[in-house]
Structure formats: C-alpha cells, structure tokens
Amino acid sequence: MQTLKWFSLRSSPRQKAKWHYRRGMARAKLHQRALAIEDYRMVIQMDGVPPELVAMALYNRALVRLAMGEQDQAIGDLKGVLAMPGAAVRVKTEARRKLLRMDRATERINPEA
C-alpha cells in the first residue's frame, strides 16, 4: 500500500511540474535553451500546478528567451508574471525589476526612442 501512495505522490501534477521546472533550470545552465523553454512551457500549461510555480517557470522562460535574443517574447512572459494572480511577491518584484533594467538598457542604446 505504501508503494501505491509513493507512486501517486510522485506522479501528481505538482511533482511532475517540479521535475520539469528543475530540469528546465539544469538545461538552461547547460545552454540547452530550446529544451529549457520546452520544460518551462510544460509547467506553465500543466493543470493543477500551484500559481507560484507557474510564475517561476514563466519568469525563468523569460530569462532564457532574453539569452536567445527573443526580447518581445521575454517581455510578454514578464508581463504575464505581473498579471498573474497567486504569483509570489518576490517573483513579481524580480519580473518588475527585469523589465525596468531592460527599459533602461533600451534607453541607453536608443536615447531618442
């Protein structure tokens, strides 16, 4: 009976999402960016995942997209974090800071814009 309980816990949406989230982080560190984005996408689209984990996956996907030069998609992800109910305050704060840094960097490059 314990084996069945262990298996059901391991296969819960939350556990699956955590596994994909951690694998996405590992892949991002290894510069396997497309695979990291895929793992984060799976977390974001999975049902039954806590909003805090979805927000962290969305934030991390934005960082990977920035590293790939996909600034518009990264901005969309960061704004998605800010609009997400249930996202942790610290994740929203980091998303807001990243958007501000990106905006300032754009101003330095294009002062007339």
Contacts in CASP RR format, 6 or more apart in sequence:
PFRMAT RR
TARGET T0000
AUTHOR 0000-0000-0000
METHOD contacts of the structure
MODEL  1
MQTLKWFSLRSSPRQKAKWHYRRGMARAKLHQRALAIEDYRMVIQMDGVP
PELVAMALYNRALVRLAMGEQDQAIGDLKGVLAMPGAAVRVKTEARRKLL
RMDRATERINPEA
9 15 0 8 1.000
13 46 0 8 1.000
13 47 0 8 1.000
13 48 0 8 1.000
13 49 0 8 1.000
14 48 0 8 1.000
14 49 0 8 1.000
14 50 0 8 1.000
14 53 0 8 1.000
16 46 0 8 1.000
17 42 0 8 1.000
17 43 0 8 1.000
17 46 0 8 1.000
17 48 0 8 1.000
17 49 0 8 1.000
17 53 0 8 1.000
17 54 0 8 1.000
17 57 0 8 1.000
18 53 0 8 1.000
20 39 0 8 1.000
20 40 0 8 1.000
20 42 0 8 1.000
20 43 0 8 1.000
20 46 0 8 1.000
20 57 0 8 1.000
21 39 0 8 1.000
21 40 0 8 1.000
21 43 0 8 1.000
21 53 0 8 1.000
21 56 0 8 1.000
21 57 0 8 1.000
21 60 0 8 1.000
23 39 0 8 1.000
24 35 0 8 1.000
24 36 0 8 1.000
24 39 0 8 1.000
24 40 0 8 1.000
24 60 0 8 1.000
25 36 0 8 1.000
25 60 0 8 1.000
27 33 0 8 1.000
27 35 0 8 1.000
27 36 0 8 1.000
27 39 0 8 1.000
28 36 0 8 1.000
28 60 0 8 1.000
28 63 0 8 1.000
28 64 0 8 1.000
28 67 0 8 1.000
33 64 0 8 1.000
33 67 0 8 1.000
33 68 0 8 1.000
36 60 0 8 1.000
36 61 0 8 1.000
36 64 0 8 1.000
37 61 0 8 1.000
37 64 0 8 1.000
37 65 0 8 1.000
40 57 0 8 1.000
40 58 0 8 1.000
40 60 0 8 1.000
40 61 0 8 1.000
40 64 0 8 1.000
41 61 0 8 1.000
43 49 0 8 1.000
43 53 0 8 1.000
43 54 0 8 1.000
43 57 0 8 1.000
44 54 0 8 1.000
44 57 0 8 1.000
44 58 0 8 1.000
44 61 0 8 1.000
51 84 0 8 1.000
51 85 0 8 1.000
51 86 0 8 1.000
51 87 0 8 1.000
52 86 0 8 1.000
52 87 0 8 1.000
52 88 0 8 1.000
52 91 0 8 1.000
54 84 0 8 1.000
54 87 0 8 1.000
55 81 0 8 1.000
55 84 0 8 1.000
55 86 0 8 1.000
55 87 0 8 1.000
55 88 0 8 1.000
55 91 0 8 1.000
55 92 0 8 1.000
56 88 0 8 1.000
56 91 0 8 1.000
58 77 0 8 1.000
58 80 0 8 1.000
58 81 0 8 1.000
58 84 0 8 1.000
59 77 0 8 1.000
59 78 0 8 1.000
59 81 0 8 1.000
59 91 0 8 1.000
59 94 0 8 1.000
59 95 0 8 1.000
59 98 0 8 1.000
61 77 0 8 1.000
62 73 0 8 1.000
62 74 0 8 1.000
62 75 0 8 1.000
62 76 0 8 1.000
62 77 0 8 1.000
62 78 0 8 1.000
62 81 0 8 1.000
62 95 0 8 1.000
62 98 0 8 1.000
63 74 0 8 1.000
63 98 0 8 1.000
65 71 0 8 1.000
65 73 0 8 1.000
65 74 0 8 1.000
65 77 0 8 1.000
66 74 0 8 1.000
66 102 0 8 1.000
71 102 0 8 1.000
74 102 0 8 1.000
75 99 0 8 1.000
75 102 0 8 1.000
78 95 0 8 1.000
78 98 0 8 1.000
78 99 0 8 1.000
79 95 0 8 1.000
79 99 0 8 1.000
80 95 0 8 1.000
81 87 0 8 1.000
81 91 0 8 1.000
81 92 0 8 1.000
81 95 0 8 1.000
82 92 0 8 1.000
82 95 0 8 1.000
82 96 0 8 1.000
82 99 0 8 1.000
84 92 0 8 1.000
106 113 0 8 1.000
107 113 0 8 1.000
END
